[in-house]
């Protein structure tokens, strides 16, 4: 009889099955734990990526709310700055636009520069700031001059050409005086020819400064001087006025608007010759509206016949 046999002999198959199930459950649990452990590094990587992406989006959003600042010049933009060599000009042009006057030494040769610098000092600060916000590269404009002198020896016995070679070779100056606009953003390896715009108008003795001032306005975005409206302003308005011809409808209304603008601009001005010239423009506009755009031309011919 087998009633006295040990328990595991009586139920050999049952014990074996139970052990197998236990081992199977243990293997599955270990497998699950191993799988979970293998996924942890991946989860951490995904979490770090999501965190970095979220922070980047937040920073970008905040940055977009901050307005782009206009570059601030460390130079006095109400006075003309003297430059003597390449280093001086590159130092200014790194963060500023530069309007440059190049002339030979001597008071008689610096008249144009003195005229420009005097008008610059009289220009309202607000006008300069507004132009800097809207101008080339949102940079202020510094007015500078290079006075070309005769060759001489310095204290070390070295011959100095007085800036003539720098003016001709680097700045492309062909005659004196010469005027140019240099766009800012230069660095030590930049070529001047890639940043410079030369004034090509007449520069002989007694030349008309109004054309040069138009050139300055084109590149700097402001007119020199303390008059809000000036003679250049009248010329621009007159050109626009005449461009509409003997107009009707909307263009006729535009012409009347331009005429009113000139009349209003001279209403409270008593400076000469601004006041007198303003009155001439007012009359010319009024008579042109009444008799047609050829009125001024016809009157000129009539006067020539009398002579």
FENCOR-V760191 format. One line per field, one symbol per residue. ss: DSSP state (2 for helix, 1 for strand, 0 for the rest). A space follows every 50 residues. Layout:
ss: ???
//
This chain:
ss: 00000022220222222222222222222222222222222222222222 22222222222222200000000000000011000222222220001111 11110022202222222222220022222222220222001111111100 01100000110002222222000000011111000000000222011100 00000000222222222222000000000022222222222220000002 22222222222222200000000222222222222222222000222222 2222220
//
